[in-house]
Amino acid sequence: MTSTDHDGTPGRILVVDDDPVTGRFLARLLSERGGFDVTHLADPAEALQQASSQAWDLVLTDVEMPGMTGLELLQALRKVAPALPVVVITGHASVDYAVTALRDHAKEFLQKSMPPEELIEAVSQELAKGRAARLAAREAVLAIGAHPDDVEIGAAGALLVHRAMGHEVSILTLTRGARGGTEATRAGESEMAALAMGATLFLDDLKDTNISEGDPTITSISRVVETVRPTVIYTHSQHDVHQDHRNVYRAAMVAARKVQRVYCFQSPSATVDFRPTRFVTIDDQIGRKLLAIQTFASQAEIRHYLDPDLIQSTARYWSRYGDGRYAEAFEVIREGQDRSEVPHAT
């Protein structure tokens, strides 16, 4: 039994053992016969650093090592990477070792003398369980806008808060903004804005000012929803004078009907019926939001709503409902019972 991710990549295992012979044996066994991507380190301090800075699926550590024992490494890993599965293995099994390891949340306590196939099976099971747990806890955010700069104006701050929380962030822009300038220029500006926000950009080519509420809009959104598998959606409000914005809202409600948390942002063309009940403090993100909006340089002279002072003033106004100096406002379409991973001020 081996474990690969949903994209087919093998599980990454960090083997920590100060004995080079044993370490190389375990790495080779898990790599050649288990099909895993395995790295062996003899120094537990280096292993701690690697586990803190890189993505791993499992750590397999010896117990008795100089400088830092495997049990001490386990305790340190619980602080820097609490969700990372750790399997403790030793050639000198004892009840005390096992009790300590399991008390400190080791996923398994194994003996080096166990048959290779049993070792591979045990490691495979723990790795698979760890991946399933991370997938269940995964947070992926998708913001859907009709035109270049829509998402950035309405939700860039909240998306940056999501990024700071370690969430995956994607933006779907459904047109290339042909009515407001050249498509190539505006597409390039969208890419730069996404880069400034640390977001993945999906850029479609629907007809500007003629987006439908049915297909091909629903199909376009559905395709990205299937790819991103979002747990949170941000999109336009239905309370908007721009027909593209209203139709994107309607199409998104169909395409994202299974997503449990859906919020609508304020566009410059939103009407007085825009009634937000969720406010996200963006004090630490306002500068980066302005930087993302500044990438739309081709529109700066013709779109007054891109004026930095207006962006800041709007965020300053909504902060009256939050707990900071700047905020973004969202209508709540629906949200699951667990809202702990959605940034908010109230």
C-alpha positions as CSV (number, residue, x, y, z in Angstrom):
1,M,0.0,0.0,0.0
2,T,1.3,3.4,-1.0
3,S,-0.2,6.9,-0.6
4,T,-0.3,9.6,-3.3
5,D,-2.0,12.9,-3.2
6,H,-5.1,13.8,-5.3
7,D,-2.7,15.1,-8.0
8,G,-0.7,11.8,-8.1
9,T,2.4,13.0,-6.2
10,P,3.9,10.5,-3.8
11,G,3.9,11.2,0.0
12,R,6.9,13.1,1.3
13,I,8.5,11.4,4.3
14,L,11.3,12.8,6.5
15,V,13.4,10.0,8.1
16,V,15.4,11.1,11.1
17,D,18.0,8.7,12.4
18,D,21.6,9.4,13.5
19,D,22.7,5.9,12.4
20,P,23.6,6.4,8.7
21,V,23.2,2.7,7.9
22,T,19.8,2.4,9.4
23,G,18.7,5.8,8.1
24,R,19.7,4.9,4.5
25,F,18.0,1.5,4.8
26,L,14.7,3.0,6.0
27,A,14.8,5.7,3.3
28,R,15.6,3.1,0.6
29,L,12.9,0.7,1.8
30,L,10.2,3.4,1.9
31,S,11.3,4.9,-1.4
32,E,11.9,1.8,-3.6
33,R,9.3,-0.5,-2.1
34,G,6.8,2.0,-0.7
35,G,6.9,4.5,-3.5
36,F,7.4,7.5,-1.3
37,D,9.5,10.6,-1.8
38,V,11.9,10.1,1.2
39,T,14.7,12.3,2.7
40,H,17.0,11.1,5.4
41,L,18.6,13.4,7.9
42,A,20.9,12.4,10.8
43,D,20.6,15.6,12.8
44,P,17.2,16.1,14.6
45,A,17.8,19.9,14.9
46,E,18.2,20.1,11.1
47,A,15.1,17.9,10.7
48,L,13.1,20.3,13.0
49,Q,14.2,23.2,10.7
50,Q,13.2,21.3,7.6
51,A,9.8,20.3,9.1
52,S,9.2,24.0,10.0
53,S,10.0,25.4,6.5
54,Q,8.8,22.7,4.1
55,A,5.7,20.7,3.4
56,W,6.0,17.0,4.6
57,D,3.4,14.3,4.9
58,L,5.0,12.4,7.7
59,V,8.1,12.3,9.9
60,L,9.6,9.0,10.9
61,T,12.1,9.5,13.8
62,D,14.4,7.3,15.8
63,V,14.2,7.6,19.6
64,E,17.8,7.5,20.8
65,M,19.9,10.3,19.2
66,P,22.6,12.6,20.5
67,G,21.7,16.3,21.1
68,M,18.0,15.8,20.8
69,T,16.1,12.6,21.3
70,G,13.3,11.5,19.0
71,L,10.8,12.2,21.8
72,E,12.2,15.7,22.3
73,L,11.9,16.2,18.5
74,L,8.3,15.0,18.7
75,Q,7.6,17.6,21.4
76,A,9.2,20.4,19.3
77,L,7.3,19.3,16.2
78,R,4.0,19.5,18.0
79,K,4.7,23.3,18.5
80,V,5.9,24.2,15.0
81,A,3.8,21.7,12.9
82,P,1.0,20.4,15.1
83,A,-0.8,18.7,12.2
84,L,2.2,16.9,10.9
85,P,2.0,13.1,11.5
86,V,5.0,11.8,13.4
87,V,5.8,8.1,13.7
88,V,8.4,7.0,16.3
89,I,10.6,4.0,15.6
90,T,13.2,2.4,17.8
91,G,15.3,-0.7,18.1
92,H,15.0,-0.7,21.9
93,A,11.3,-0.7,22.6
94,S,10.1,-0.1,26.1
95,V,6.8,0.7,27.7
96,D,8.1,4.1,28.9
97,Y,9.1,5.1,25.3
98,A,5.8,4.1,23.9
99,V,3.8,5.8,26.6
100,T,5.8,9.0,26.3
101,A,5.5,9.0,22.5
102,L,1.8,8.4,22.4
103,R,1.2,10.9,25.2
104,D,3.0,13.5,23.0
105,H,0.7,12.7,20.1
106,A,2.9,10.4,18.0
107,K,0.7,8.7,15.4
108,E,2.4,5.4,15.9
109,F,5.2,3.7,17.9
110,L,7.0,1.1,15.8
111,Q,10.0,-1.3,16.3
112,K,12.8,-1.5,13.7
113,S,12.7,-5.3,13.9
114,M,9.2,-5.5,12.4
115,P,8.9,-7.0,8.9
116,P,9.5,-4.5,6.1
117,E,6.0,-5.0,4.6
118,E,4.4,-4.3,8.0
119,L,6.5,-1.1,8.4
120,I,5.5,0.1,4.9
121,E,1.9,-0.7,5.7
122,A,1.9,1.2,9.0
123,V,3.6,4.2,7.5
124,S,1.3,4.2,4.6
125,Q,-1.8,4.2,6.8
126,E,-0.6,7.0,9.0
127,L,0.4,9.1,6.0
128,A,-3.0,8.5,4.3
129,K,-4.9,9.5,7.5
130,G,-2.8,12.6,7.9
131,R,-3.6,13.7,4.3
132,A,-7.3,13.0,4.8
133,A,-7.3,15.1,7.9
134,R,-5.5,18.0,6.2
135,L,-7.9,17.8,3.3
136,A,-10.9,18.0,5.6
137,A,-9.4,21.1,7.3
138,R,-8.3,22.7,4.0
139,E,-9.5,26.2,3.3
140,A,-9.6,27.4,-0.3
141,V,-11.0,30.8,-1.2
142,L,-12.4,31.7,-4.7
143,A,-13.3,35.3,-5.5
144,I,-15.3,35.8,-8.7
145,G,-15.5,39.1,-10.6
146,A,-16.9,40.1,-13.9
147,H,-14.1,42.5,-15.0
148,P,-10.5,43.2,-14.2
149,D,-10.3,45.2,-10.9
150,D,-13.7,44.1,-9.6
151,V,-12.4,41.6,-7.1
152,E,-9.5,43.8,-6.2
153,I,-11.7,46.8,-5.3
154,G,-14.3,44.8,-3.4
155,A,-12.4,42.0,-1.6
156,A,-8.6,42.4,-2.0
157,G,-8.2,43.1,1.7
158,A,-10.2,40.1,2.8
159,L,-8.3,37.9,0.4
160,L,-5.1,39.1,1.8
161,V,-6.3,38.3,5.3
162,H,-7.1,34.8,4.1
163,R,-3.6,34.5,2.7
164,A,-2.1,35.5,6.0
165,M,-4.2,32.7,7.6
166,G,-2.5,30.2,5.3
167,H,-5.5,29.7,3.0
168,E,-5.3,29.1,-0.7
169,V,-6.7,32.1,-2.6
170,S,-7.8,32.1,-6.3
171,I,-9.5,34.8,-8.4
172,L,-11.7,34.2,-11.4
173,T,-12.1,37.2,-13.7
174,L,-14.7,36.4,-16.4
175,T,-13.8,39.0,-19.0
176,R,-10.7,40.7,-20.2
177,G,-12.2,44.2,-20.0
178,A,-12.4,44.9,-23.7
179,R,-14.8,47.8,-23.3
180,G,-12.4,49.6,-20.9
181,G,-9.1,49.2,-22.9
182,T,-7.1,46.6,-24.8
183,E,-7.6,43.1,-23.7
184,A,-3.9,42.2,-23.6
185,T,-3.1,45.2,-21.3
186,R,-6.0,44.6,-18.9
187,A,-5.2,40.9,-18.8
188,G,-1.6,41.7,-17.9
189,E,-2.7,44.1,-15.2
190,S,-4.9,41.3,-13.7
191,E,-2.0,39.0,-13.6
192,M,0.2,41.6,-11.8
193,A,-2.6,42.3,-9.3
194,A,-3.0,38.6,-8.5
195,L,0.8,38.3,-8.1
196,A,0.7,41.2,-5.6
197,M,-2.0,39.4,-3.6
198,G,-0.4,36.0,-3.8
199,A,-3.5,34.6,-5.5
200,T,-3.9,32.2,-8.4
201,L,-5.6,33.9,-11.4
202,F,-8.2,32.3,-13.7
203,L,-8.9,34.6,-16.6
204,D,-11.8,33.8,-18.9
205,D,-12.8,35.6,-22.1
206,L,-16.5,36.2,-21.9
207,K,-17.9,39.2,-23.7
208,D,-17.6,42.4,-21.7
209,T,-21.0,44.1,-20.9
210,N,-22.8,41.0,-22.2
211,I,-22.2,38.4,-19.5
212,S,-25.2,36.1,-19.3
213,E,-26.7,34.7,-16.1
214,G,-26.8,31.2,-17.7
215,D,-24.3,29.6,-20.0
216,P,-21.5,30.0,-20.8
217,T,-21.1,31.9,-17.5
218,I,-22.3,29.0,-15.3
219,T,-20.1,26.6,-17.1
220,S,-17.1,28.8,-16.8
221,I,-17.6,29.3,-13.0
222,S,-18.4,25.6,-12.5
223,R,-15.1,24.6,-14.2
224,V,-13.1,26.7,-11.8
225,V,-15.1,25.7,-8.8
226,E,-14.3,22.0,-9.7
227,T,-10.6,22.8,-10.0
228,V,-10.2,25.0,-6.9
229,R,-12.8,23.1,-4.7
230,P,-13.4,26.3,-2.7
231,T,-14.7,26.3,0.9
232,V,-15.4,30.1,0.7
233,I,-16.8,32.2,-2.2
234,Y,-16.7,35.9,-2.7
235,T,-18.6,37.5,-5.6
236,H,-20.7,40.4,-6.8
237,S,-23.9,41.5,-5.0
238,Q,-27.3,41.3,-6.7
239,H,-27.8,44.9,-5.6
240,D,-25.8,46.5,-8.4
241,V,-26.7,48.7,-11.4
242,H,-24.3,46.9,-13.7
243,Q,-25.9,44.0,-15.6
244,D,-22.7,42.0,-15.7
245,H,-22.3,42.1,-12.0
246,R,-25.9,41.0,-11.4
247,N,-25.6,38.2,-13.9
248,V,-22.3,37.0,-12.4
249,Y,-24.0,36.9,-9.0
250,R,-26.9,34.8,-10.4
251,A,-24.6,32.4,-12.3
252,A,-22.3,32.0,-9.2
253,M,-25.3,31.1,-7.0
254,V,-25.9,28.2,-9.4
255,A,-22.3,27.1,-10.0
256,A,-21.4,27.4,-6.3
257,R,-24.6,26.0,-4.8
258,K,-22.7,23.4,-2.9
259,V,-20.2,25.8,-1.3
260,Q,-21.3,26.5,2.3
261,R,-19.8,30.0,2.8
262,V,-20.7,32.6,0.2
263,Y,-20.3,36.4,0.6
264,C,-20.9,39.3,-1.7
265,F,-18.6,42.3,-2.0
266,Q,-19.4,45.9,-2.8
267,S,-18.6,47.2,-6.3
268,P,-18.5,51.0,-7.1
269,S,-21.8,50.4,-9.0
270,A,-23.6,48.8,-6.0
271,T,-26.9,50.3,-5.0
272,V,-28.1,51.6,-1.7
273,D,-29.7,48.2,-1.2
274,F,-26.3,46.7,-0.6
275,R,-26.7,45.7,3.1
276,P,-23.6,44.1,4.5
277,T,-23.6,42.2,7.8
278,R,-20.0,41.0,7.8
279,F,-17.0,43.4,8.2
280,V,-13.4,42.4,7.7
281,T,-10.7,44.5,9.3
282,I,-7.9,45.2,6.8
283,D,-5.6,47.6,8.7
284,D,-2.6,45.4,7.9
285,Q,-3.7,44.8,4.3
286,I,-4.8,48.2,3.1
287,G,-1.3,49.1,1.7
288,R,-1.1,45.8,-0.3
289,K,-4.7,46.3,-1.5
290,L,-3.8,49.7,-2.9
291,L,-0.7,48.2,-4.5
292,A,-2.9,45.6,-6.2
293,I,-5.3,48.2,-7.5
294,Q,-2.5,50.4,-8.7
295,T,-1.5,47.7,-11.2
296,F,-4.6,48.7,-13.2
297,A,-2.7,51.7,-14.5
298,S,-4.6,51.8,-17.9
299,Q,-7.8,52.6,-16.0
300,A,-6.5,55.1,-13.5
301,E,-7.3,58.2,-15.6
302,I,-10.7,57.1,-16.7
303,R,-12.1,55.3,-13.7
304,H,-12.5,57.7,-10.7
305,Y,-13.4,54.7,-8.4
306,L,-9.8,53.6,-8.6
307,D,-8.7,56.7,-6.8
308,P,-6.6,55.6,-3.8
309,D,-8.3,58.2,-1.6
310,L,-11.8,56.9,-2.5
311,I,-10.7,53.3,-1.8
312,Q,-9.3,54.3,1.6
313,S,-12.3,56.4,2.4
314,T,-14.7,53.6,1.7
315,A,-12.7,51.2,3.9
316,R,-12.5,53.9,6.6
317,Y,-16.3,54.3,6.5
318,W,-17.0,50.5,6.9
319,S,-14.5,50.4,9.8
320,R,-17.2,52.0,12.0
321,Y,-18.7,48.5,12.2
322,G,-15.4,46.8,12.9
323,D,-12.6,47.1,15.4
324,G,-9.9,48.8,13.3
325,R,-9.2,51.7,11.0
326,Y,-10.1,50.1,7.7
327,A,-12.6,47.4,6.8
328,E,-14.3,45.7,3.8
329,A,-18.0,45.0,3.9
330,F,-19.8,41.8,2.7
331,E,-23.4,40.6,2.4
332,V,-23.8,37.1,3.8
333,I,-25.6,34.8,1.4
334,R,-24.9,31.7,3.5
335,E,-22.2,30.5,5.9
336,G,-21.7,27.2,7.7
337,Q,-21.8,26.8,11.4
338,D,-18.0,26.9,11.7
339,R,-16.9,30.4,10.9
340,S,-13.6,30.3,12.6
341,E,-11.6,30.2,9.4
342,V,-13.4,33.2,7.8
343,P,-11.9,36.5,8.7
344,H,-14.3,38.9,10.3
345,A,-14.5,41.8,12.7
346,T,-18.1,41.4,13.8
